[in-house]
Amino acid sequence: MMVRNDPPIYSHNNNIPIVVGTQQSHTVQRLPLQDIPIQQNIQNTSTSVADFYKVQSAGFSIPTIFSSILGSEELFFIHYHIIRISITVVIHSLIPLGYFFYLGFYQPDLKLFDFQNLNLLWKVYFSISVLTAVGLCTIVFYWYMSSFETHPIARQLKKFSQNGHWKQVASQINSDFRNFDKFSSGSSFYNRVYLTNSWLIKVNLYSVKMCTTSNLDVALTGAIDLNLTTDSSIGRQLLTLVAKPLNDSSLFKPFVFRLSSFEYQDFCDKLSLPIRQTCDIIIKQSLPEMFIESFREQELENCIGCMKKLSDVKLVKLCGENSDCRICSCRPMWCLECMGKWFAYRQNQSEPTTWLDSKATCPTCRAKFCLMDVSPLDLI
């Protein structure tokens, strides 16, 4: 993978140059009204969503078209999204006006360029399109002329700085984002969630929401089952989580983000903070997790030696390839005490000092083993 060596994004004169170059359930819990997809519209919109990803994968998206201007997200995360949002606002503000001229050239019967005899509705549409384009482009130009000091991302970062210098916070986020062990979720450029060692970040089309993990309270508020595939034995489940400030509520506003149930455990391991659960939710597991859970929950039988304790040891070859010990394929059938007695009784009783280096055979399959091969089940 090639990495761009773009110049630093923050110069000493406070300017930002543009870089040129296992339990399953089908329970649907209560969900907040905002930021949640409607179940009944999923099938109706699946075709349009698929078409959007086809266009995006073909390279027709702002991050790919303007990649030489945006630079590297991995190296300069804050600068990347400041420029990306600015370009996105400009491009999207010109779409209504571009649609008007498109119809004017390819539908001459509408006579859209005859402004004196133009239909009133088209006049209103044209006026709103021009005002929208001029207004939003003016805002972006104002961001640029102020060295992006007034950009929404910059204003948000100032809240996390003690001296009001947002670029210091941006440098910290850039450095933290370069770590390879960060958690990331989302299949689109415009809807991703990142969790680094110190920051929780949600990337949207027109905004980037950030908060420090030291002042973070995460709550699991709902879940929705999505049976998007017909060839899968289990459906996909989206979990709705809300990030709120723990102490200082002025640092950031609460925001909602979604994770797949298959990613939830990885998110919890990376966060290392307790997640509150506001309602009863049964989280679906992936097939490997379900298998491991079922494997752990299988009932153990009593030791066939004493018939009192549960079987708690298994013979696993751990003594290396140079040893003459054999692999034992027997299931756990012995407790540690009985296995120890079996091993001791098969040693030379007149030389107990040699027992630790000696070997014995499995009581069932007669595979040779040593003391290093006796493994408790809770350590396997």
ABEGO torsion letter per residue (X at the ends): XBBBBBBBABBAAGBBBBBBXXBBBABBBBBBABGBBBAAAAAAAAAAAAAAAAAAAAGBBAAAAAAAAAEBAAABAAAAAAAAAAAAAAAAAAAAAAAAAAAAAABAAAGAABAAABBAAAAAAAAAAAAAAAAAAAAAAAAAAAGGAABAAAAAAAAABAAGBAAAAAAAAAAAAABAABBBBEABAABBBBBBAABBBBBBAABBBBBBAABBBBBBABBBBBBABAABABBBBBBBBBBBBAABAAABBBBBBBBBAAAAAAAAAAAGBBBBBABBBBBBBBAAAAAAAAAAABBBBBBAAAGABBBABBBBBAAEAABABBBBABBBABBAAAAAAAAAAABBAABAAAAAABBBBBAAAGBBBBAAABBBAAAX
